Amino acid sequence: MSDATLPSRRLPFPAALRRWNIAVGALILTIVVAGALLAPWISPYDPFRMASGPRLSPPTAAHWFGTDELGRDLFSRVLLGARLSLGIGLAAVAAGLTFGVSFGLVIAFYPERVKGLLLRIVDVVYSFPDTLLALALVAFLGPGAENATLAIAISLIPFYARVTYGLAAVERAKPYVEAAQIAGTRATRIMRVQVLPNILQSLIVIGSIGFSSAILSAAGLSFLGLGVQPPSPEWGSILASGRNYIARAPWILIFPGLAICLTVLSFNLIGDGIRDLTDPKGRQRRI
């Protein structure tokens, strides 16, 4: 497994536009993060207050995103929901990256016999889709934001471990690592000081991919009632509360759905942009 394990497809946009994907993704993400951080101050209504407006009211000047089945302001709930959605995604990716990258590096420096066994275990777990694995874990752990975060983090570990192993295995075969081993440098120091910095750019890309997956998994678990529990607003739980009113009040699903799509899109754009900048072949084609 090598760098080819990373997604190699490029966005089907003109080359001129592709150079701006990081800027566009960063702009969208900045708006989402700013809304999440400032939600308590810029929300026009209390997101928990029932009957702050007419029930199932369409978007108006008073309620920009309309109201839900309990009369709660949907704009305020989507803003506050960004905090939970982004928080779960950030915590899950941070934990998944920490353990997955560490595990992948260790496997790359293990003896062949032990390495084969560990890789088979990783491959078996990796064969399950992230969301399905998280669903099984949270069903065992029980519903709640904390358990959902833990389940998503565990589901991301095999992906990060497998890709990290592939990247580290390529680096391990290079002369500078062989020279360090001959000089008696400890494997842990080689991993930390020499190998990790050389694969860090690729890890940033897969980190952005994992964040998108974490956001979608968190929304999916909450939609199924296994993630964030009502009345706490989270994009998936808002979708779940409005699914019975899709014909009468589609805005309850449209706005949190757009928030999820735009957030996932922003991370994908940033990841693709970083990959383009760090890919020598991509740079040569642009030149």
C-alpha positions, -999 to +999 in steps of 0.1 A: +000+000+000+014+034-009+003+070-016-021+055-041-043+045-012-052+082-009-080+094-032-065+104-065-095+117-082-096+154-088-125+177-088-140+180-123-136+218-123-114+239-146-078+242-134-082+279-127-111+271-103-093+242-087-066+264-074-092+282-053-107+251-037-089+257-004-101+294-003-137+284-011-136+256+014-120+277+041-146+305+035-175+281+040-159+265+070-152+299+086-188+309+083-200+276+098-174+277+127-182+314+133-219+307+135-212+278+159-190+299+182-212+330+182-245+311+184-254+321+220-250+358+210-264+359+175-293+335+178-324+357+177-344+332+199-338+307+226-334+274+206-350+254+234-380+277+239-412+262+226-437+284+207-413+313+201-433+316+169-462+299+151-457+262+147-445+249+114-442+285+101-424+289+068-393+312+066-402+348+073-384+380+083-390+371+120-379+334+116-354+332+088-355+294+086-391+290+098-402+272+129-405+235+138-434+215+151-430+230+186-427+265+174-390+267+180-369+290+158-351+268+133-323+293+126-314+294+162-314+256+165-293+251+134-267+276+147-265+259+181-266+225+164-234+234+146-216+234+180-226+198+187-220+186+152-186+202+148-176+193+184-184+156+179-166+156+146-135+173+160-133+151+191-138+119+170-113+128+144-087+139+170-090+106+189-092+085+157-061+102+142-041+098+175-047+061+179-049+053+142-017+070+132+001+056+162-011+021+154-002+024+117+033+036+125+038+007+150+026-019+125+051-006+099+080-012+122+069-046+136+085-079+125+069-094+094+051-122+113+034-099+138+028-073+112+008-097+090-015-106+120-021-070+129-028-060+093-054-088+090-071-075+121-072-040+108-084-051+074-113-071+089-125-041+109-118-018+079-140-039+057-171-026+076-184+009+065-176+036+090-212+045+097-223+009+100-195+002+125-203+033+145-239+023+145-231-012+159-208+003+186-232+030+198-260+004+199-238-015+223-226+015+243-260+032+244-274+065+230-258+098+238-234+124+225-204+110+244-210+074+233-216+085+197-183+104+197-165+074+210-181+051+185-173+074+156-137+077+168-133+039+170-148+035+135-122+059+121-092+042+136-089+013+110-090+038+081-063+060+096-042+030+107-043+014+072-034+045+053-007+055+078+008+020+076+010+023+038+027+057+040+051+047+067+060+014+049+071+035+019+092+057+041+107+028+060+122+014+028+141+046+020+178+049+027+176+075+055+155+052+076+178+023+069+208+044+079+191+054+111+184+018+120+220+008+112+231+036+135+211+021+163+184+047+165+153+035+184+123+027+163+101+050+183+124+079+176+126+071+139+088+071+137+084+104+156+113+124+143+119+111+108+089+092+094+060+112+108+071+146+095+074+132+060+039+118+059+023+147+078+009+164+047-009+133+036-023+128+071-038+163+069-056+153+038-070+121+052-078+140+084-101+162+064-117+132+048-123+117+082-139+149+094-165+147+066-172+111+075-175+120+112-200+148+105-221+125+084-219+096+110-229+120+138-259+132+119-269+097+110-267+084+145-287+113+159-312+109+131-317+073+142-320+084+179-287+069+189-266+102+190-275+135+206-308+132+224-337+158+223-342+185+231-305+193+224-303+206+188-279+187+165-282+187+127-292+150+126-316+152+155-333+183+138-337+162+107-352+134+127-377+157+144-389+171+110-391+139+090-428+135+099-435+169+085-416+167+052-447+173+031-461+201+052-429+218+064-399+208+042-378+236+055-373+217+087-352+192+067-338+216+040-318+239+063-300+215+086-295+193+055-278+222+037-257+229+068-244+193+067-238+194+030-219+227+031-197+216+060-188+183+044-182+201+011-158+226+028-137+198+042-136+180+009-125+211-009-098+219+016-085+183+015-085+182-023-067+216-024-040+205+001-035+173-019-031+193-051-006+216-035+015+187-021+013+165-052+044+172-074+027+157-105-003+181-099+020+211-096+038+201-129+005+199-147-006+233-135+028+247-146 
